[in-house]
Amino acid sequence: SNRLPPVTVVAKSVNMFWDGIFHLFTLIVVIIGMILLWKLLYRKNIDRSGRLLAGGLVFGWGLFNLVEGIIDHQILKIHNVREITGNPEMWNIGFLAISVLMLLLGYWLMKRRSAARQTGQADACFPI
């Protein structure tokens, strides 16, 4: 394994450094996604539903948290959601559970948007 047991300040610092590298990578992905989204706004055939945007954001946030929680907290054990507690694993599991709920909520919002659009009641967040 490439991780250091988080028993010293130096080991925790190294682990947090690599956690920061992971977050930097995800920030770059988010920036690229925002640029692509901005470019899409100029197209005429794009559905600009607020529910679609909100659902996509919540879904993406939940997906990120789920991946980060599984990789950093469960597999690599770089850190816990809450370090100073009697049961840090409970916090890690709770974090994953909330992430799954966010995925489900985001999916529901996007599907609800599709149903509203089919009935002609989609809310246009960005008027054309």
C-alpha beads as a LAMMPS data file, in Angstrom:
LAMMPS data file: protein, C-alpha beads

128 atoms
127 bonds

1 atom types
1 bond types

-500.0 500.0 xlo xhi
-500.0 500.0 ylo yhi
-500.0 500.0 zlo zhi

Masses

1 110.0

Atoms # bond

1 1 1 0.000 0.000 0.000
2 1 1 1.147 3.548 -0.690
3 1 1 -0.334 5.054 2.427
4 1 1 1.301 5.824 5.709
5 1 1 -0.378 4.900 8.986
6 1 1 -1.704 8.212 10.365
7 1 1 0.048 7.901 13.711
8 1 1 2.475 10.815 13.426
9 1 1 2.115 14.407 12.344
10 1 1 4.476 13.804 9.413
11 1 1 2.501 10.772 8.227
12 1 1 -0.770 12.675 8.466
13 1 1 0.802 15.574 6.579
14 1 1 1.942 13.282 3.771
15 1 1 -1.480 11.654 3.603
16 1 1 -3.216 15.031 3.547
17 1 1 -0.854 16.220 0.806
18 1 1 -1.929 13.359 -1.448
19 1 1 -5.541 13.925 -0.487
20 1 1 -5.023 17.513 -1.629
21 1 1 -3.608 16.289 -4.949
22 1 1 -6.752 14.195 -5.391
23 1 1 -8.923 17.224 -4.664
24 1 1 -6.885 19.355 -7.073
25 1 1 -7.567 16.810 -9.803
26 1 1 -11.278 16.895 -9.047
27 1 1 -11.248 20.702 -9.061
28 1 1 -9.719 20.635 -12.540
29 1 1 -12.463 18.251 -13.664
30 1 1 -15.108 20.596 -12.208
31 1 1 -13.607 23.600 -14.005
32 1 1 -13.585 21.696 -17.290
33 1 1 -17.211 20.729 -16.684
34 1 1 -18.166 24.343 -16.010
35 1 1 -16.475 25.466 -19.226
36 1 1 -18.350 22.800 -21.178
37 1 1 -21.618 23.818 -19.510
38 1 1 -20.980 27.468 -20.370
39 1 1 -20.395 26.536 -24.010
40 1 1 -23.659 24.572 -24.073
41 1 1 -25.653 27.632 -23.048
42 1 1 -25.020 29.144 -26.478
43 1 1 -26.733 26.281 -28.287
44 1 1 -30.383 26.735 -29.196
45 1 1 -31.505 23.120 -28.739
46 1 1 -30.459 22.732 -25.088
47 1 1 -33.037 22.249 -22.347
48 1 1 -32.254 24.875 -19.733
49 1 1 -34.414 23.403 -17.003
50 1 1 -33.603 24.414 -13.446
51 1 1 -34.469 20.915 -12.259
52 1 1 -32.025 19.397 -14.707
53 1 1 -29.260 21.709 -13.517
54 1 1 -30.054 21.189 -9.826
55 1 1 -30.391 17.438 -10.274
56 1 1 -27.122 17.253 -12.158
57 1 1 -25.321 19.264 -9.493
58 1 1 -26.683 17.193 -6.601
59 1 1 -26.008 13.949 -8.471
60 1 1 -22.439 15.005 -9.272
61 1 1 -21.797 16.140 -5.725
62 1 1 -23.096 12.844 -4.370
63 1 1 -21.026 10.880 -6.879
64 1 1 -17.880 12.782 -5.944
65 1 1 -18.509 12.251 -2.227
66 1 1 -19.184 8.560 -2.769
67 1 1 -15.995 8.021 -4.790
68 1 1 -13.917 10.130 -2.402
69 1 1 -15.409 8.382 0.615
70 1 1 -14.759 4.914 -0.763
71 1 1 -11.230 5.676 -1.968
72 1 1 -9.942 7.942 0.811
73 1 1 -11.892 6.683 3.812
74 1 1 -12.444 2.990 3.116
75 1 1 -9.710 1.732 0.761
76 1 1 -6.691 3.952 1.429
77 1 1 -7.786 5.022 4.918
78 1 1 -6.033 8.357 4.398
79 1 1 -8.337 10.133 6.813
80 1 1 -11.757 9.908 8.390
81 1 1 -14.695 12.247 8.038
82 1 1 -14.232 13.058 11.697
83 1 1 -10.926 12.089 13.266
84 1 1 -11.488 12.889 16.931
85 1 1 -14.456 10.776 17.895
86 1 1 -15.133 7.511 19.630
87 1 1 -16.305 5.848 16.423
88 1 1 -14.834 7.417 13.264
89 1 1 -16.070 4.543 11.099
90 1 1 -19.663 5.475 11.907
91 1 1 -19.002 8.957 10.505
92 1 1 -17.448 7.424 7.379
93 1 1 -20.467 5.172 6.816
94 1 1 -22.828 8.088 7.445
95 1 1 -20.930 10.132 4.862
96 1 1 -21.361 7.341 2.313
97 1 1 -25.057 6.999 3.158
98 1 1 -25.641 10.728 2.660
99 1 1 -23.725 10.511 -0.619
100 1 1 -26.038 7.755 -1.855
101 1 1 -29.054 9.845 -0.829
102 1 1 -27.634 12.753 -2.828
103 1 1 -27.250 10.477 -5.856
104 1 1 -30.859 9.371 -5.539
105 1 1 -32.138 12.924 -5.035
106 1 1 -30.189 14.185 -8.039
107 1 1 -31.474 11.358 -10.196
108 1 1 -35.033 12.001 -9.021
109 1 1 -34.745 15.708 -9.824
110 1 1 -33.460 14.957 -13.313
111 1 1 -36.198 12.387 -13.958
112 1 1 -38.829 14.754 -12.572
113 1 1 -37.552 17.362 -14.990
114 1 1 -38.018 14.911 -17.842
115 1 1 -41.596 14.168 -16.793
116 1 1 -42.405 17.872 -16.434
117 1 1 -40.893 18.565 -19.838
118 1 1 -43.002 15.852 -21.452
119 1 1 -46.161 17.447 -20.045
120 1 1 -44.985 20.906 -21.088
121 1 1 -44.483 22.159 -17.536
122 1 1 -40.688 22.283 -17.338
123 1 1 -39.415 25.392 -15.597
124 1 1 -37.010 27.299 -17.786
125 1 1 -34.150 28.539 -15.687
126 1 1 -32.575 30.380 -18.616
127 1 1 -35.146 31.869 -20.986
128 1 1 -34.178 31.669 -24.634

Bonds

1 1 1 2
2 1 2 3
3 1 3 4
4 1 4 5
5 1 5 6
6 1 6 7
7 1 7 8
8 1 8 9
9 1 9 10
10 1 10 11
11 1 11 12
12 1 12 13
13 1 13 14
14 1 14 15
15 1 15 16
16 1 16 17
17 1 17 18
18 1 18 19
19 1 19 20
20 1 20 21
21 1 21 22
22 1 22 23
23 1 23 24
24 1 24 25
25 1 25 26
26 1 26 27
27 1 27 28
28 1 28 29
29 1 29 30
30 1 30 31
31 1 31 32
32 1 32 33
33 1 33 34
34 1 34 35
35 1 35 36
36 1 36 37
37 1 37 38
38 1 38 39
39 1 39 40
40 1 40 41
41 1 41 42
42 1 42 43
43 1 43 44
44 1 44 45
45 1 45 46
46 1 46 47
47 1 47 48
48 1 48 49
49 1 49 50
50 1 50 51
51 1 51 52
52 1 52 53
53 1 53 54
54 1 54 55
55 1 55 56
56 1 56 57
57 1 57 58
58 1 58 59
59 1 59 60
60 1 60 61
61 1 61 62
62 1 62 63
63 1 63 64
64 1 64 65
65 1 65 66
66 1 66 67
67 1 67 68
68 1 68 69
69 1 69 70
70 1 70 71
71 1 71 72
72 1 72 73
73 1 73 74
74 1 74 75
75 1 75 76
76 1 76 77
77 1 77 78
78 1 78 79
79 1 79 80
80 1 80 81
81 1 81 82
82 1 82 83
83 1 83 84
84 1 84 85
85 1 85 86
86 1 86 87
87 1 87 88
88 1 88 89
89 1 89 90
90 1 90 91
91 1 91 92
92 1 92 93
93 1 93 94
94 1 94 95
95 1 95 96
96 1 96 97
97 1 97 98
98 1 98 99
99 1 99 100
100 1 100 101
101 1 101 102
102 1 102 103
103 1 103 104
104 1 104 105
105 1 105 106
106 1 106 107
107 1 107 108
108 1 108 109
109 1 109 110
110 1 110 111
111 1 111 112
112 1 112 113
113 1 113 114
114 1 114 115
115 1 115 116
116 1 116 117
117 1 117 118
118 1 118 119
119 1 119 120
120 1 120 121
121 1 121 122
122 1 122 123
123 1 123 124
124 1 124 125
125 1 125 126
126 1 126 127
127 1 127 128
